[in-house]
């Protein structure tokens, strides 16, 4: 007659404890998962396509709606803490948070400039119709201003950045500047003129012409302030060295960077005045 022990052997209990311990301990796969997440967050490298190939320029128009809308919102709100390129907002949430993580594009600048041209023409024409109806005269649409507006907006978006790029290469040779980035910044800065065009419509222009002119001056002035602040906030890290950078020790380079910012502000004044007198000139000229 054999007697069975009431307890399991020691080696069985130890194996059981080890198995339960293995069940409760997490698998050491967290570093791999974190690396995968970081690799997804990093932007994909650009291809080595030639500058003379179609593939090189197609990448500049390869953006989605969220990126374009996010950058438009950043351009409309110069007081935002989010960065336009490479970083987004601090919490990384929402359209604004993901807008700055992608590479610069030319899709937004082209269509924004085109939309601004027609929005300003529509606003000016609609105000002219209201003014002419009040005066009892016929309004003649001035389609010739479209060609002038196209020349001004497209030159400001694409030709002026090229000239600025060449100036930076000569004056601030130690600064690494991308021409596509400059075109992207100046193109998105034009988005402010779309709400300006809407707010500048004056249904009571015939009854209160002086008040309508004052309102239009104020609206255009606010458009200049918001777009100039956006340009200053976005271009300052490019043209002026930060205090923690080695190039900040050169006071002459810093002075030249601020000089270029002042030149950009003056050219932006010229753009604003051109828009004001081309589309929102004297109301008496609208019905002629």
MOQUI-V767140 format. One record per residue. N is the residue number from 1. PHI is phi as a letter, one per 40 degrees, with the letter a starting at -180 (999 if undefined). OMEGA is omega in radians with two decimals (* if undefined). D_CENTER is the distance of its C-alpha to the mean C-alpha in whole Angstrom. Layout:
n:N phi:PHI omega:OMEGA d_center:D_CENTER
n:N phi:PHI omega:OMEGA d_center:D_CENTER
This chain:
n:1 phi:999 omega:-3.08 d_center:90
n:2 phi:b omega:3.13 d_center:86
n:3 phi:b omega:3.13 d_center:84
n:4 phi:c omega:3.13 d_center:80
n:5 phi:c omega:3.13 d_center:78
n:6 phi:c omega:-3.10 d_center:76
n:7 phi:b omega:3.12 d_center:73
n:8 phi:c omega:3.10 d_center:71
n:9 phi:d omega:-3.06 d_center:71
n:10 phi:c omega:-3.09 d_center:69
n:11 phi:c omega:3.09 d_center:67
n:12 phi:c omega:3.14 d_center:66
n:13 phi:c omega:-3.14 d_center:65
n:14 phi:c omega:3.10 d_center:63
n:15 phi:c omega:3.11 d_center:62
n:16 phi:c omega:3.11 d_center:61
n:17 phi:c omega:3.14 d_center:59
n:18 phi:c omega:-3.14 d_center:57
n:19 phi:c omega:3.11 d_center:56
n:20 phi:c omega:3.11 d_center:55
n:21 phi:c omega:3.13 d_center:53
n:22 phi:c omega:3.14 d_center:51
n:23 phi:c omega:-3.07 d_center:50
n:24 phi:c omega:-3.12 d_center:49
n:25 phi:c omega:3.13 d_center:47
n:26 phi:c omega:3.12 d_center:43
n:27 phi:c omega:-3.10 d_center:43
n:28 phi:c omega:3.13 d_center:41
n:29 phi:b omega:-3.09 d_center:38
n:30 phi:c omega:3.12 d_center:36
n:31 phi:d omega:3.13 d_center:35
n:32 phi:c omega:3.11 d_center:34
n:33 phi:c omega:3.13 d_center:32
n:34 phi:c omega:3.11 d_center:30
n:35 phi:c omega:3.09 d_center:30
n:36 phi:c omega:3.14 d_center:29
n:37 phi:c omega:3.13 d_center:26
n:38 phi:c omega:3.13 d_center:25
n:39 phi:c omega:3.09 d_center:25
n:40 phi:c omega:-3.11 d_center:23
n:41 phi:c omega:-3.12 d_center:20
n:42 phi:c omega:3.13 d_center:20
n:43 phi:c omega:3.13 d_center:18
n:44 phi:c omega:3.13 d_center:20
n:45 phi:c omega:3.11 d_center:21
n:46 phi:c omega:-3.13 d_center:20
n:47 phi:c omega:-3.13 d_center:23
n:48 phi:c omega:-3.13 d_center:25
n:49 phi:c omega:3.14 d_center:25
n:50 phi:c omega:-3.13 d_center:26
n:51 phi:c omega:3.13 d_center:24
n:52 phi:c omega:-3.11 d_center:26
n:53 phi:b omega:3.12 d_center:26
n:54 phi:c omega:-3.12 d_center:24
n:55 phi:c omega:-3.13 d_center:23
n:56 phi:c omega:-3.09 d_center:21
n:57 phi:c omega:3.12 d_center:19
n:58 phi:c omega:3.10 d_center:19
n:59 phi:c omega:-3.11 d_center:17
n:60 phi:c omega:3.12 d_center:14
n:61 phi:b omega:-3.11 d_center:14
n:62 phi:c omega:3.11 d_center:15
n:63 phi:b omega:3.09 d_center:13
n:64 phi:b omega:-3.06 d_center:14
n:65 phi:c omega:-3.12 d_center:13
n:66 phi:c omega:3.13 d_center:12
n:67 phi:c omega:-3.14 d_center:9
n:68 phi:c omega:3.12 d_center:8
n:69 phi:c omega:3.12 d_center:9
n:70 phi:c omega:3.12 d_center:7
n:71 phi:c omega:3.06 d_center:4
n:72 phi:c omega:3.11 d_center:5
n:73 phi:c omega:3.10 d_center:7
n:74 phi:c omega:3.11 d_center:6
n:75 phi:c omega:3.12 d_center:5
n:76 phi:c omega:-3.11 d_center:8
n:77 phi:b omega:-3.12 d_center:10
n:78 phi:c omega:-3.14 d_center:10
n:79 phi:c omega:3.12 d_center:13
n:80 phi:c omega:3.11 d_center:12
n:81 phi:c omega:-3.13 d_center:13
n:82 phi:c omega:3.11 d_center:11
n:83 phi:c omega:-3.07 d_center:9
n:84 phi:c omega:3.13 d_center:6
n:85 phi:b omega:2.92 d_center:8
n:86 phi:f omega:3.03 d_center:12
n:87 phi:i omega:-3.08 d_center:13
n:88 phi:g omega:-3.12 d_center:11
n:89 phi:c omega:-3.09 d_center:13
n:90 phi:c omega:-3.13 d_center:17
n:91 phi:c omega:3.09 d_center:19
n:92 phi:g omega:-3.10 d_center:16
n:93 phi:b omega:3.04 d_center:17
n:94 phi:g omega:-3.12 d_center:15
n:95 phi:c omega:-3.10 d_center:12
n:96 phi:c omega:-3.09 d_center:10
n:97 phi:c omega:-3.11 d_center:12
n:98 phi:c omega:-3.04 d_center:12
n:99 phi:c omega:-3.02 d_center:8
n:100 phi:c omega:-3.05 d_center:8
n:101 phi:c omega:-3.10 d_center:12
n:102 phi:c omega:3.14 d_center:11
n:103 phi:c omega:3.13 d_center:11
n:104 phi:c omega:-3.10 d_center:9
n:105 phi:b omega:3.05 d_center:10
n:106 phi:b omega:3.11 d_center:11
n:107 phi:c omega:3.13 d_center:11
n:108 phi:c omega:3.13 d_center:8
n:109 phi:d omega:-3.12 d_center:9
n:110 phi:c omega:-3.07 d_center:12
n:111 phi:c omega:3.06 d_center:13
n:112 phi:c omega:3.12 d_center:11
n:113 phi:c omega:3.11 d_center:13
n:114 phi:c omega:3.12 d_center:16
n:115 phi:c omega:3.13 d_center:15
n:116 phi:c omega:-3.13 d_center:15
n:117 phi:d omega:-3.11 d_center:18
n:118 phi:c omega:3.10 d_center:20
n:119 phi:c omega:3.11 d_center:19
n:120 phi:c omega:3.11 d_center:20
n:121 phi:c omega:3.12 d_center:23
n:122 phi:c omega:3.14 d_center:24
n:123 phi:c omega:3.13 d_center:24
n:124 phi:c omega:-3.13 d_center:26
n:125 phi:c omega:-3.13 d_center:28
n:126 phi:c omega:3.08 d_center:29
n:127 phi:c omega:3.09 d_center:30
n:128 phi:c omega:3.09 d_center:32
n:129 phi:c omega:3.11 d_center:34
n:130 phi:c omega:-3.12 d_center:34
n:131 phi:c omega:-3.13 d_center:36
n:132 phi:c omega:3.10 d_center:38
n:133 phi:c omega:3.13 d_center:39
n:134 phi:c omega:-3.13 d_center:40
n:135 phi:c omega:3.13 d_center:42
n:136 phi:g omega:3.13 d_center:44
n:137 phi:b omega:3.12 d_center:42
n:138 phi:c omega:3.12 d_center:41
n:139 phi:c omega:3.10 d_center:37
n:140 phi:b omega:3.14 d_center:36
n:141 phi:c omega:-3.09 d_center:33
n:142 phi:b omega:-3.11 d_center:31
n:143 phi:c omega:-3.13 d_center:30
n:144 phi:c omega:3.14 d_center:30
n:145 phi:c omega:3.13 d_center:27
n:146 phi:c omega:3.14 d_center:25
n:147 phi:c omega:3.09 d_center:25
n:148 phi:c omega:3.12 d_center:25
n:149 phi:c omega:3.12 d_center:21
n:150 phi:c omega:3.13 d_center:20
n:151 phi:c omega:-3.11 d_center:22
n:152 phi:c omega:-3.05 d_center:20
n:153 phi:c omega:-3.12 d_center:16
n:154 phi:c omega:3.08 d_center:17
n:155 phi:c omega:-3.14 d_center:18
n:156 phi:c omega:-3.08 d_center:15
n:157 phi:c omega:-2.99 d_center:13
n:158 phi:b omega:-3.11 d_center:15
n:159 phi:c omega:3.13 d_center:18
n:160 phi:c omega:3.05 d_center:17
n:161 phi:c omega:3.09 d_center:15
n:162 phi:c omega:3.10 d_center:18
n:163 phi:c omega:3.11 d_center:20
n:164 phi:c omega:3.11 d_center:18
n:165 phi:c omega:3.12 d_center:18
n:166 phi:c omega:3.11 d_center:22
n:167 phi:c omega:3.14 d_center:22
n:168 phi:c omega:3.13 d_center:21
n:169 phi:c omega:-3.13 d_center:23
n:170 phi:c omega:-3.03 d_center:26
n:171 phi:c omega:-3.09 d_center:25
n:172 phi:b omega:-3.07 d_center:24
n:173 phi:c omega:-3.10 d_center:25
n:174 phi:c omega:-3.14 d_center:25
n:175 phi:c omega:3.10 d_center:21
n:176 phi:c omega:-3.04 d_center:20
n:177 phi:b omega:3.10 d_center:17
n:178 phi:b omega:3.11 d_center:15
n:179 phi:c omega:3.12 d_center:15
n:180 phi:c omega:3.09 d_center:12
n:181 phi:c omega:3.14 d_center:10
n:182 phi:c omega:3.10 d_center:11
n:183 phi:c omega:3.13 d_center:10
n:184 phi:c omega:-3.11 d_center:7
n:185 phi:c omega:-3.12 d_center:6
n:186 phi:c omega:3.11 d_center:8
n:187 phi:c omega:3.14 d_center:8
n:188 phi:c omega:3.08 d_center:5
n:189 phi:c omega:3.13 d_center:7
n:190 phi:c omega:-3.07 d_center:9
n:191 phi:c omega:-3.13 d_center:9
n:192 phi:c omega:-3.09 d_center:11
n:193 phi:c omega:3.06 d_center:14
n:194 phi:c omega:3.04 d_center:14
n:195 phi:c omega:3.06 d_center:16
n:196 phi:c omega:3.12 d_center:17
n:197 phi:c omega:3.13 d_center:19
n:198 phi:c omega:-3.10 d_center:20
n:199 phi:c omega:-3.11 d_center:21
n:200 phi:c omega:3.07 d_center:23
n:201 phi:c omega:-3.06 d_center:26
n:202 phi:b omega:3.11 d_center:29
n:203 phi:c omega:-3.12 d_center:32
n:204 phi:b omega:-3.10 d_center:34
n:205 phi:c omega:3.14 d_center:34
n:206 phi:c omega:-3.12 d_center:37
n:207 phi:c omega:-3.10 d_center:39
n:208 phi:b omega:-3.06 d_center:37
n:209 phi:c omega:-3.12 d_center:35
n:210 phi:c omega:3.09 d_center:35
n:211 phi:c omega:3.12 d_center:33
n:212 phi:c omega:3.09 d_center:31
n:213 phi:c omega:3.13 d_center:30
n:214 phi:c omega:3.13 d_center:29
n:215 phi:c omega:-3.14 d_center:27
n:216 phi:c omega:3.07 d_center:25
n:217 phi:c omega:-3.13 d_center:25
n:218 phi:c omega:-3.13 d_center:24
n:219 phi:c omega:3.11 d_center:21
n:220 phi:c omega:3.10 d_center:20
n:221 phi:c omega:3.08 d_center:20
n:222 phi:c omega:3.07 d_center:18
n:223 phi:c omega:3.09 d_center:15
n:224 phi:c omega:-3.08 d_center:16
n:225 phi:c omega:-3.08 d_center:16
n:226 phi:c omega:-3.13 d_center:13
n:227 phi:c omega:3.11 d_center:11
n:228 phi:c omega:3.09 d_center:13
n:229 phi:c omega:3.09 d_center:12
n:230 phi:c omega:3.11 d_center:9
n:231 phi:c omega:-3.13 d_center:10
n:232 phi:c omega:-3.11 d_center:13
n:233 phi:c omega:-3.07 d_center:11
n:234 phi:c omega:-3.08 d_center:9
n:235 phi:c omega:-3.11 d_center:12
n:236 phi:c omega:3.09 d_center:15
n:237 phi:c omega:-3.13 d_center:15
n:238 phi:c omega:-3.04 d_center:15
n:239 phi:c omega:-3.07 d_center:17
n:240 phi:b omega:-3.14 d_center:19
n:241 phi:c omega:3.01 d_center:21
n:242 phi:c omega:-3.09 d_center:21
n:243 phi:c omega:-3.10 d_center:25
n:244 phi:c omega:3.11 d_center:25
n:245 phi:c omega:3.13 d_center:25
n:246 phi:c omega:-3.11 d_center:28
n:247 phi:c omega:-3.13 d_center:26
n:248 phi:c omega:3.13 d_center:26
n:249 phi:c omega:3.14 d_center:30
n:250 phi:c omega:-3.11 d_center:30
n:251 phi:c omega:-3.14 d_center:29
n:252 phi:c omega:3.11 d_center:29
n:253 phi:c omega:3.11 d_center:26
n:254 phi:c omega:3.12 d_center:24
n:255 phi:c omega:3.11 d_center:26
n:256 phi:c omega:3.08 d_center:25
n:257 phi:c omega:3.10 d_center:21
n:258 phi:c omega:3.07 d_center:21
n:259 phi:c omega:3.10 d_center:23
n:260 phi:c omega:3.07 d_center:20
n:261 phi:c omega:3.07 d_center:18
n:262 phi:c omega:3.08 d_center:20
n:263 phi:c omega:3.09 d_center:20
n:264 phi:c omega:3.12 d_center:17
n:265 phi:c omega:3.12 d_center:17
n:266 phi:c omega:3.10 d_center:20
n:267 phi:c omega:3.10 d_center:19
n:268 phi:c omega:3.02 d_center:16
n:269 phi:c omega:3.12 d_center:20
n:270 phi:c omega:3.09 d_center:21
n:271 phi:c omega:-3.12 d_center:18
n:272 phi:c omega:3.12 d_center:19
n:273 phi:c omega:3.10 d_center:22
n:274 phi:c omega:3.11 d_center:22
n:275 phi:c omega:-3.11 d_center:21
n:276 phi:c omega:-3.04 d_center:23
n:277 phi:c omega:3.11 d_center:26
n:278 phi:c omega:-3.08 d_center:25
n:279 phi:b omega:-3.05 d_center:24
n:280 phi:b omega:3.13 d_center:26
n:281 phi:c omega:-3.13 d_center:29
n:282 phi:c omega:-3.12 d_center:32
n:283 phi:c omega:-3.14 d_center:33
n:284 phi:c omega:-3.14 d_center:37
n:285 phi:c omega:-3.03 d_center:35
n:286 phi:c omega:-3.06 d_center:34
n:287 phi:c omega:-3.13 d_center:37
n:288 phi:c omega:* d_center:39
